[in-house]
Amino acid sequence: MKRRSFIKKSAFGVGAAASLGLSSCVSNESTTQESSIFDSLQLMTKDVVPISVEERKSRIKKAQGLMKENGLKAILLDAGTSLKYFTGVSWWGSERPMVAVIPVSGEVSYVCPKFEESRLLKKITIGKNTFPWEEDESPYAQISNALKASGISKGKIGIEERFRYFILNGLQKDAPNYTYVSADSVTIPCRIIKSKAEIALMQKATDITIEAVKVGLASLKVGSTPADFSSAVAKAHRMMGANHGFALANFGPDSAYPHGSGQPQILKKGDIVLIDCGCSVEGYNSDLSRTIVFGAEPTKRQQEIWDLEKKSQAAGYKAAQIGNELQQVDFDARQVLIDAGFGPDYKLPGLPHRTGHGIGMDGHEWGNAVRGNTTKLEPGMCFSIEPNISIVGEFGVRHEDCVYMTEEGPKWFSQPSPSISQPFV
């Protein structure tokens, strides 16, 4: 989308006209555009293919192989992302434990409140055995019974990282014959490598977010608040079939704070606008940021910092090669800023955080592009490349796009911004 057509088609351009004293000429057009910016949106998820039961079974098989390698007899999954990743079951993490048991060999089993058993059985597609507990019984004893039913009476039991402490504490008291250890050696190698089906869902989420951000930017006008932008993006996400995740906007000096300042903001002509948005499709996330100047040509300073940020992001992308360590992405992106006089390290003005984070079923997960992460890049890894230039008291600029690794190197989920006045290709 070229700058001229972007301005012509969006309320972003109308806002610029209004701020230049042309409001009397464009007020009716502005009202019409604001009411119609959603009209062209269509459902984009008709062709989505959910993760299959067979793929989930292959994940469990891989996990069982990793259990053997690491000497684990089973892993335990609490309600949350990993439970859905391996079993397909979505469950709210209440005070009543519902735990999946994946043994080193054999079928998955489930421990659940008795009164929830019938509901759980409707969700289960992998495994069939349930170990229900009544309200006055110990769920921890039932977890032990589930392990014993799989032939496990002692040994190391892996605990997934988001497993809640009160459940672990109960197990340690009621089933002390087991040794409880981290399951990271199993769950991380499984989840950090995305399949083609997972990447396709993340691509769909990204495609939807791109269109939603266009709507959000088109909704901006002089006097807008970050909440106005967020509301427009959320509505667009839902209309196109995604689960809305987040839509942040920061204006002018507040854009220097990567996650905002928490202070009231009113949009003015010439403000830097930094947005950060994401959604999910079938549980898989998107995440992207854009930086524009609202209603005016950029100043020399704004343009220079925007261009430097683009150079930094490109350096991070170039460093993302198979076999390189993830920290190299951070090092190369950050070095561009250091060479320009920012930083060093996390000092301001400069880049106050890591260059990127892993992404998948969680918006932030393993695979961070950060100093000290010596994990080597492999096909299937997905992460953001988002160096940020924060100049407190002036403004901030961030370009954020996510990549997935292939045998040939990184591929963008969303193409980086061509220019400060053209947020999308």
N, C-alpha and C positions, 0 to 999 in steps of 0.2 A: 504494500500500500504506500504510494508516494505521498510526499508531504502535502501537495496541493489537494489530492483527492481525500486525504485524511481530514484536512481542515474543512473541506467542502461538505463531507459526509457526517461530520461529528459536531456535537455541541461544544467540543473543545475549541473548534474554530469560532462558533457563535459566541462563546465566552470571551474570546480574544476580541471579537468585534464589539461586544458590549463594553468591554473595558476601555476601548478606544473612543467611547462616546457615541457609538452607533446603536445604542440599545433601542431607541425609538423605531429604528428601521428593521430590527431583527426580532423584536419581542414576540410577535406572533409566530415567526418561524421557529424561534427557540422553544416556545410552548409546544408547537407541533412536533418538533424533533424529539423533545424530551418524552412525549407520549408515544413516539413511534420507534424509539431506538431498540425496543424489544420485538418489534413486529417481524423482523426478518429471521429471528432465531427459530431453529428447528431442533427437534429431538435428534441427537447425534449418537445415541447408544443402541439403535436398532440392530446393528451388526456386531454388537459385543458378544464375545464368546467367553463365558465364565470358565474358571479353572475347573478342569474335569476331575472326576473321582479317580481316574487312572493316574493323573499327574500327582494327586495327593498321595496315592499309594506308593508312587515312585519316590516321593519325598520321605515317606516313612521307611522305605527300604534303604535309602541312603543314610538316614539317621541311624538305623540299626547297624549298618556297616561301621559307622563312626563310633557307635557305642562299643562294638567289639574292639576296635582299634584303641580306644581309650579306657578300656576296662570297666565300663559301666553296665550294670544289669538292667537298668531302665531309666527313662526320664519321665518327670512329672510336669504336666502343663496346667497352669491355673487359667482361669478365664482371661482372654486377651488375644493379642495378635498371633502368637505362636500356636495357640489352640486352633484358631481358624486356619492358619497356614497348613498345619498337618492334617487336621480332621475335617475342616469345612464347617465346624460348629461355632456359631457366634453365641456368646453367653455373657450376661452381665455379671460383673464381679461383685456379688453381694457379700454379706457376712456369712452366708451359708456356702461352704466350699463345694465347688463342682470341679473335679480334677480328672484329667485324662492321663492314663498310664500307658506309655509306649514301652513294651519290654524289648530286650535285646533280640528276642525271637518270639514269634507268635503274634496274636492280634491285639489291637488297642482295646482297652477297657475303660469304663467311666465310673466315677464315684459321684453320686449326686443326692440331693435331698429326696426322700421318698415321694413327697407330694409333687415333685417336679419331674419324676421319672417318665411319665407318659409324654410330657412336652419334649424332653430330651430325646426320647426314642424317635420322635418325628423328625428330629434334626440329624440323627446319626446316619451316615452313609458308609462309614468305615468302622469295622468292629461291631459287635452286637452285645457284648456282655456289660451289664450294669451292676453296680454294687451300691444300692440305695441305703440311706440311713434315715431313721426317724428323728424327729426333733429332739428326743431325749437320749439319743444314741451318739456315739463318737464317730465323726466322719473320718478321723485319723485311723481308727481301728479298721474301717472299711478300706482305706487306702492300703493298709498293710495286708488285708485279706485279698485285695485285687492283685497285689504283688505276689502273694503266695500262690494264688490261682494260676499265675504264669510261671510257677516253679522257682520263684525268687524268695528265699527266706533270709538271705543276708547279702552283703556286698555293697558296692557303691551305687547310690541312686542319684542321678543328675537332676538338679533343680534349675528350671529355666529362670532367667535373670529377673523377670517381673513376677515371679512367684511370691505371694505375699507372706510376710514374716509370721503372722499369727498361725498360718497353716503349717509352715515349717516347724515352728515352735511346738505345735501340737503333735506333729509327727515325731519330733525328737523325744518327746515325753512318752507317747503311747507306743512307738515302734523304735526303740533304741537299738535294735539288732541290726539296723542299717546304718551305713555311713553316707551322709548327705554332702554332696559336692556340687560345684557349678556344672551346668549342662552346656556352657558356652562352646565347649569343644565339639558339640554336636549341632546345636541350633544355629550358631553363627555361620559355619561353613555351608549349611543348607540354605539359609535365607539370604546370604550375601550374594549368591550367584543366581541371577534371575533367568528363567526360561523364556523362550520366544513368546509363550502365551502371557507371561507376566509383563514383558516389555510391551507387548501389544496393548495391554490394558493401561499401562502408564502412558503410552503414546496417545491413547484416546483421551485420558484425563488431561494431558497437556494440550491437545488440540481444542478441547472444550474450554480450558482456562484462557487460551489465547483469545478466543472469541468473546469470552466473558470480560476480559480486561479491555478489549476494544469498546464494549458497551460501557464499562465503568469510566473509561476516559472520555467517552462521548457524553457522559452525563455531567461532567464537570462544568461549572460556570463560576464566575466571580461570586464569592460568598459561600461556596460549597464547603462542607465539612468532610473529614475523613469518613464519618458514618454514612454520608450520602453516597460516597464511592462504594463503600462496603456493601450497602444495601443493594445497589445496582448490580454488582458482581454476583452477590448471593442469589438474587433473583434469576440472573442469566444462567448461572450454573445449574440451578434446579430446572429451568425451562429446557435445557439441553440434555437433561437426564443424569446429571452427576450429583453426587453428594457434596454439598458446599463444605469446604474446609475452612478457609480464612481469606480475608481481603483487607490488607492494611494499606493505608495511604498516609504519607507525611508530607507536609508542605513547608517550603522555605527553610528557615533555620532548624526546624524540627526534623528535617530529613537527615541531619547529621547524626541522629540517634538511630542505630540500625533497627530497633524495634519500637521507635517512637519515644516521645518525651512524656506522654501522659497528660500534656497540657492541651487546653482548647485550641483549635486551629481553624482559621478562616482563610479560604483560598483567595489570593490576590494575583493580579496580572504580574507576570515576570517571575513568579515563584517556581523554584524547582519542585517537582512532584515526584516522589519516590513511592512506588507501589510494590506490594509483595502479595501474591495470590496463589491459591491452590485448591484443588478439589480431589475427589476420589471416585473411581469407577470400579465396581466389584472389589472394593477394598484396596485398590492401588492408587498411589498419590501422584499429583503433579506439584510443581513448585517453581515459580518464576518471578523475577523482579524486573521492573523497567523504571527508567528515569527520563523525564521530559521537562521542558520549560513550558509553563502554561501561559497562553495568550500573548506571547511576545517572542521576538527573536532572542536567542541566548546571548548573554554577555560574553565577552572574551574569556573571562574567568570560568564561567559555567561551561563553555565549549571546551576549553583546555582540560578541565578536570574530567569531563565526560569522555574525551578522547583518550586521556591517560588510563581511565578505568577500562575502556574497551581494549587497549593495548595489554593491560594486565590480565584481563580475562582470556585473551587470545594466547598469551604466554602459558597460562594454566592449561588450556586445551592442548597446546602443542606438547606439553610435558606428560600428558595422559596417554602414555604408550604402554602396550603390553610388556610386562616385565619390570617396568619402573615402579618404584615405591610410591605409595600415595602421597607421602610427604613432599615428593618432588613437585607435585602440582601446586602445593602451597608455596614452596620455596621459589619457584620460577615466577608465579604471579606476584608474590610479595616483592621480589627483587626489582621488578619494573617500578614499583612505587618507591622503593628505597633509593633507586638510582635517580628518581625525580625529586628527592629531598624529603620524602615522607617517612614516617616511622623513626627509627627502625623497629623491628619486632612488632609489638602491639601498641606502640606509643602513638598518641594523637598529636597533630593530625596524621592520619594514616589509616591502616587496616587493623581494627581492634579485635578481630576474631579470625577463626580458621577460614581458609579459602573455600571449603566445601564440606558438605555432609552427605552421608549415604542416604538413600531414599528407596522406598518400596512400599510395603504394606503399612509401615510407619513413615510419617513425613521426615523424621530424622532417625536414621538407624546406622548400623555399622558401615564402615567404608569412608571415614572422614578424611578429607584432604587437609591434614594438619601436621605440623612439625612433630616428629617422633613416631608417626605411624609408618612403620616399615613394611606393612602389608603390600605385597606386589600385586599389581593390577592384572586381572584375569578377565577373559570374556564373560559377560553376564553381570559384571559389577555395574552399579548405577550410583551416580553421585552428582551433586551440584558443583558448579564452578561459579563462585560469586564473590570475588574480591570486592571490598567496599572501601570507598574513600570517605572518611568522616572528618569534616572540618567544623568543629564546634564553633558556633557563633555565625557561621556562613551557611553551609548546606552540606549535604552528603549525596554521593552518587553510588548506585549499585547496579551492576548488570548481573542477573542470575538466570542461568539456563542449566538444565540437567543433561547429563550424557549417559549413554550406556556403552559398555565396552564390547567390541567385536574382535575377531581375530586380526583384523586390519587396523584396529585402533579405536578411538572414541567416535561416537556418532551423537549429534545433538538431538534431544527430544524437541527442543524449540530452537530455531535459528536465532543467533544474537541480533540485537538491534542494529540496523544498518547505519542509523544516524540519530542525533538527538531529537530530530523532528519526525523521525520515522521509526516508531517503536517496534514494528513488525515487518518482516520481509513481504 
